[in-house]
Amino acid sequence: MTNSNTLNIADAPASAKSESTVRSVYGMLKNSILIAVREPVLLKLSIVGFVLVALYSALFFLGILAFPNLSGHPCHTLDEFNAFYYDIAKDSRRLFWFIICVLPFQFLGTFLTNFVLMAQDSEIVRVWNGQKPDFKRGWRTTMKHIKAISTWSELTMPINGMWIVSMCIVIPVLTRDDTLNPFKMFWRSVVLLKNVWKEFLLGFAGMLVILYWLVSMLIGSGVIFRLISTGCPPFLAWCLLALAVSVSLIGFCFAALVCNCYLCGQYIKASEGVEPTPEADADSVEFA
């Protein structure tokens, strides 16, 4: 494993040759699940990050609902809300100022998402390198890269869904790279991705299976909860609801953690030319 704080893409080795790409993907997915199961610190980071992003998203949604009232046009029905925002969309001047008001909040949401991803990915990379994860260290590492996260967030904030790009190829690179140029971040990530594009695509198929399992679990638990709660007192029904929500949250965060572990493992393979295993000897890898 490399001990370098900054990855030199020009010197990055070619991807390691595997006897079977499918076998390689299967092995890394299996190791990713093992890491997620045996390292509760990583699951804790995933849960805390999800809760922070969910709370911000809820506040942002409430702000959208409150905006008509704050602007002197109270809305009480869905049709009134639709008419209010439709009128804004038709008026270019009002639409311009509305976007100006929304952009800072969208930047904050994008920044927060990248921030929590960095805290998690930095510790996942350490685990792949044979170290033990640490909850507080993950956030400290993120604070050291706050400028890079800010510049990448500025580039991606106008585009909904770019957090997926962050999760897949950019944030893992930033765990070892201090560049502040967002275009250079993206380019370096793409160059590395070329080394493992087959494993990357096959891994996504595996992740879809994991997500299918998650959705099935959520649907099944919802059906079970509904059947049980209909014959329970209200208090017990609310307790069961809280339990169902908690189990669903943990299941979602676990699935997301497995996906992140796989992506970080592929990043290490692409950058170092060696397929990592969680049992590797620690090299005391330091992060910038």
PyMOL commands that set and color helices and strands:
alter all, ss='L'
color gray80, all
select helices_A, chain A and resi 9-11+21-38+40-70+78-90+92-128+135-144+146-156+162-174+182-195+197-229+234-272
alter helices_A, ss='H'
color red, helices_A
deselect
rebuild
show_as cartoon
